[in-house]
Structure formats: C-alpha cells, structure tokens
C-alpha cells in the first residue's frame, strides 16, 4: 500500500531544480502516493515561470507523479484551515492534505504550519522530505 503524502509546492520546485536532493528522491519514490491541489498547481506554474524552469518538465512531473486534489470554491473550509498555518495563503495546503486523506504533509517551510495542531486535529504529520524518506527507510 502506498503512503499518501501531500506535497507542498516548494518540494515540487526543489525536485525540478536538483536531481540529487531529498525532494527529487521523494518525488520519484515508488512507495508514495503524492498529492497536490489545483491551487498548488497554479502556484507551481507561476513559480516555475519566475525561476525559468521548464513548464513541460513541471507538467510531466505532475502528470506522472502526482494526483491533483480539487480545492475549487471551498472558501469556508479554507478559512477554517487558516488556523493551522501562520500564513493564510498556505491554508490550501492543509485543506489539500485533509481532502487527500494524507498521512504526511511534506514541506521545507515548517515554520509556516502549526504542526502540532495539524497532527492532533487532522492526524497529518508535517515534516521535511528527508525526514519522510528516513521514516520510509526505517519501515524496511
């Protein structure tokens, strides 16, 4: 069974920038079911453009390695999810993790999230890519 993981945009971008880091390994690990949201996808396209990264590579990565969760017009839920972040603009990440029924939310921006509250209320563990990879290795 694959481990359901919601991936923050910074991890996806990092995996496109380096083929040697933890983000790249995580995005290519066959033990993980990776999720992003439709809101994240728009953000990824803007950031990739700003960093002059290939939109084609981004689309290929998303199509082959991720499932996209629809946030759509869930304004009330987004407002509630803001209590789990230090930046309301990251509420869609928490909501995406909840909708995906993710076991983990993987990010390099740990300070953006109220990790204990997310764990206690939603049952989602927030951690950086290397920590998730280390956990998965410990299972073998």
C-alpha positions as CSV (number, residue, x, y, z in Angstrom):
1,X,0.0,0.0,0.0
2,X,1.3,3.4,-0.9
3,X,1.8,6.1,1.7
4,X,-0.5,9.1,1.0
5,X,1.6,12.3,1.1
6,X,0.5,15.9,0.3
7,X,3.5,17.7,-1.2
8,X,4.0,21.5,-0.7
9,X,4.9,23.5,-3.8
10,X,8.5,24.1,-2.5
11,X,9.2,20.4,-2.6
12,X,8.0,20.0,-6.2
13,X,10.0,23.1,-7.3
14,X,13.1,21.8,-5.5
15,X,12.8,18.4,-7.3
16,X,12.8,20.2,-10.6
17,X,15.9,22.2,-9.6
18,X,18.1,19.4,-8.4
19,X,18.2,15.7,-9.3
20,X,20.3,14.9,-6.2
21,X,18.3,16.2,-3.3
22,X,15.7,14.7,-1.0
23,X,12.8,16.4,-2.9
24,X,13.8,14.7,-6.1
25,X,14.1,11.3,-4.3
26,X,10.7,11.8,-2.7
27,X,9.0,12.8,-6.0
28,X,10.3,9.6,-7.5
29,X,9.8,7.2,-4.6
30,X,7.5,4.3,-5.6
31,X,6.2,3.9,-2.0
32,X,4.5,7.2,-2.0
33,X,1.2,8.4,-3.4
34,X,1.8,12.1,-3.9
35,X,-0.9,14.7,-3.9
36,X,-1.0,18.4,-4.8
37,X,-4.0,20.7,-5.1
38,X,-5.4,22.6,-8.1
39,X,-4.4,25.8,-6.2
40,X,-0.9,24.4,-5.8
41,X,-0.7,23.6,-9.5
42,X,-1.4,27.2,-10.4
43,X,1.2,28.4,-7.9
44,X,3.7,25.9,-9.3
45,X,3.2,27.2,-12.8
46,X,3.8,30.8,-11.7
47,X,6.9,29.9,-9.7
48,X,8.4,27.7,-12.4
49,X,7.9,30.6,-14.8
50,X,9.5,33.1,-12.4
51,X,12.5,30.7,-11.9
52,X,12.8,30.0,-15.7
53,X,12.1,26.3,-15.1
54,X,10.5,24.2,-17.9
55,X,6.7,24.2,-17.8
56,X,7.0,21.0,-19.9
57,X,9.1,19.3,-17.1
58,X,6.6,20.6,-14.5
59,X,3.6,19.2,-16.4
60,X,5.3,15.9,-16.9
61,X,6.2,15.6,-13.2
62,X,2.7,16.4,-12.1
63,X,1.0,14.1,-14.7
64,X,3.3,11.1,-13.9
65,X,4.0,11.6,-10.2
66,X,1.0,13.4,-8.6
67,X,-2.7,13.3,-8.1
68,X,-4.4,16.7,-8.1
69,X,-7.0,17.3,-5.4
70,X,-9.7,19.9,-6.3
71,X,-10.0,22.7,-3.8
72,X,-12.2,24.6,-6.1
73,X,-14.6,27.1,-4.3
74,X,-14.3,25.9,-0.7
75,X,-13.9,29.3,0.8
76,X,-15.5,28.3,4.2
77,X,-13.1,25.3,4.6
78,X,-10.1,27.4,3.5
79,X,-11.0,30.0,6.2
80,X,-11.1,27.2,8.8
81,X,-7.8,25.7,7.6
82,X,-6.1,29.1,8.2
83,X,-6.0,28.3,11.9
84,X,-3.4,25.6,11.1
85,X,-1.0,28.0,9.4
86,X,1.0,31.1,10.2
87,X,0.2,32.4,6.7
88,X,-3.4,32.2,5.5
89,X,-2.1,31.8,1.9
90,X,-1.0,28.3,3.0
91,X,-4.4,27.2,4.1
92,X,-5.0,25.4,0.8
93,X,-2.0,23.1,1.5
94,X,-3.6,21.9,4.8
95,X,-7.0,21.6,3.1
96,X,-5.5,19.6,0.3
97,X,-3.8,17.3,2.8
98,X,-7.1,16.8,4.5
99,X,-9.0,16.1,1.3
100,X,-6.4,13.7,0.1
101,X,-6.5,11.8,3.4
102,X,-2.8,12.3,3.5
103,X,-0.8,10.7,6.3
104,X,2.0,13.3,5.8
105,X,2.3,16.8,4.6
106,X,5.9,17.4,3.2
107,X,7.4,20.8,3.1
108,X,10.6,22.8,3.5
109,X,8.6,25.6,5.1
110,X,8.0,24.0,8.5
111,X,7.6,27.4,10.2
112,X,4.6,28.2,8.0
113,X,2.5,25.5,9.7
114,X,1.2,24.7,13.2
115,X,2.5,21.2,13.1
116,X,1.3,20.0,16.5
117,X,-2.3,21.3,15.8
118,X,-2.3,19.7,12.4
119,X,-1.2,16.4,13.8
120,X,-3.6,16.5,16.8
121,X,-6.7,17.7,15.0
122,X,-6.2,16.2,11.5
123,X,-3.9,13.3,12.0
124,X,-1.4,14.6,9.4
125,X,2.3,14.7,10.3
126,X,4.1,17.7,8.9
127,X,7.8,17.1,8.1
128,X,10.6,17.9,5.5
129,X,11.3,15.5,2.7
130,X,14.5,14.0,4.2
131,X,12.6,13.0,7.4
132,X,9.9,11.3,5.4
133,X,12.5,9.3,3.4
134,X,14.2,8.4,6.6
135,X,10.9,7.2,8.1
136,X,10.1,5.1,5.0
137,X,13.6,3.5,5.1
138,X,13.0,2.6,8.8
139,X,10.0,0.5,7.7
140,X,12.1,-2.0,5.8
